[in-house]
């Protein structure tokens, strides 16, 4: 890498200029209009809230109530009714949308569309923060085994071992598929995280909404990125001028992080055949599917061909400073990476379910036919 790095004056100039005159971020717009941005920035400090995916309010109430039992199930804090019977689990949203998870693993809308199957069950992630966890047992006489609804540190279990129940179990992790309920509650997206990048793939939508919702979406969790940028200068204290200049540029970005990565913003694509999008202040963000420790998320100063910082997209990911030294040609990064720490650990890709491979395939679909042809030639 070495001599290909941008000069410090260019990096620092881009890092400190342009914010006053930069246009306001364009939020993803829910509703009947087309929602086509490929990438949305989520500024949540913790987790990956469904309501911040730029895909509508999820059909829930704005004013939170309390998770409580009902005659045939329970109702969530956002007013979603979860009714459980042996024939399936029905969710009725305040928006009027209804979902039915049948014992065979298919998810049905009242209008006739279906998604799945999810043979072993699934976790439905609601916009009010509730998690509806449904365990199915293929081949059993009573396929619907357990239903648990989680809200924070509290859980209610209206169905246990194939029969009605009213228990309050301890909250534990979910080992299965995650599906987010977006739009009016009936736009379902399989949800897989690669480090701070959440990959969404649409698995069910009503026919009248299909044209206004994207097949795929990437959600960038900006909080862990900004934390890593703020911590990075502590690891690079060398007196060498190129290193000090590169670190100063990173520091300038970190100090203006919320302006560079405005929460809720939809990013505009700048390269047709590359996954590269425009940030505020002249910076650009790219997902690179090739090279060492791919995939990586990369931050560029303007139209530079060399990133300032790269983040590895995995559960134990880290941020790496691009090597600024001319005497170390061929060395991609300078020093050790800055660990991101735990990032939406419950959503990280499961190797057992081949979710990492699946998420990469979803990302590749955004690249168009040129990238898919390259992948086929490489035997990916």
Secondary structure, DSSP 8 states (H G I E B T S, - for coil): -GGGS--HHHHHHHHHSSTTTS----B---SSS-B--SEEEE--SSS--GGGSSS--TT--SS----EEETTEEE-TT--EEEEETTEEEEE-TTS-EEEE-TTS-EEETTS-EE---TTEEEEE-TTS-EEEEEE-TTSSS-EEEEEEEETTEEEEEEETTEEEEE--------S-EEEEETTTTEEEEEEEETTEEEEEEEE--GGGGGGB-SEEEEEEHHHHHHHHHHHHHH-----HHHHHHHHHHHHHHHTHHHHT-TTBEEEE--SSS-EEE-GGGEEEEEE-SSTT-SEEEEEETT-SS-SEEEE-STT-EEEEE---TTSTT--EEEEEEE----SGGGB--TTTTHHHHHHHHHHHTT-HHHHHHHHHHT-
